[in-house]
Amino acid sequence: MSSAKISIIIPTINEAGNIKEAINSTQPSTNVEVIVVDGGSKDDTLAIAQTLGVKIISSPPGRAVQMNMGATAARGEILLFLHADTLLPTGFDAMIRTVLQQPGTVAGAFTLRIDASGLGMRLVEWGVKWRSHFWQMPYGDQAIFLTKEIFQQFGGYPELPIMEDFELIRRLKRQSKITIIPVPVVTSARRWLQKGILPTTLMNQIVIIAYLLGVSPDRIRSWYRREKFSQVKSEN
């Protein structure tokens, strides 16, 4: 495991403004491949990725579907799922290999830092840190990683329209420990800035509670779509 190949899987749809920085954050590193799985971008996402020499796969849209396709194409023994608006820390590759050698660790993720100033953002980061360490429930923007063998054993990401990372982690932590690396990935503040910190945080909690109560993921996804439409309408 100390020399295992890491496959970094980045699902994208219209991420021209972020993809270059995300890919650049994967270097320098050792024995790593980068796979961009595009769900139908209409901007320059693919053109930018092509100039950076990474593997590109076309996929139907849907983060779970895209990440599963990337995992199928991956040649590495370790899978790292990276959001296109998130940057990896220097030395991430050595950290991941070290964590996955620990007895009893089934998967891991990083601490979260949001790329914006202000007390509100720091409070969000504190909440994520508390949830990750005490509940062992990191989310996808924390760059979840695990071995390909474990990923396949658990059937990959459940192909849900939302909550795919929550459900996978929930299954994994029943098996063993989820380790949180104390070094942060840096993620874009765009969703908090667009919708507001409090509305975004409340919506996230409502979604989790609804999911745990058995509300259909399709219905939960429709809430997000209505909220997004309302946001766009109010901006116009």
ABEGO torsion letter per residue (X at the ends): XAABBBBBBBBBBGAAAAAAAAAAAAOBBBGBBBBBBBAGBABAAAAAAAAAGBBBBBBBBEAAAAAAAAAAABABABBBBBBAABBBBBGAAAAAAAAAABBGBABBBBBBBBBBBEAAAAAAAAAAAAAAAAAGBBBAAAGBBBBAAAAAAAGEBBBBABGAAAAAAAAAAAABBBBBBABBBBBBAAAAAAAEAAAAAAAAAAAAAAAAAGBBAAAAAAAAAAAAAAAAAAAX
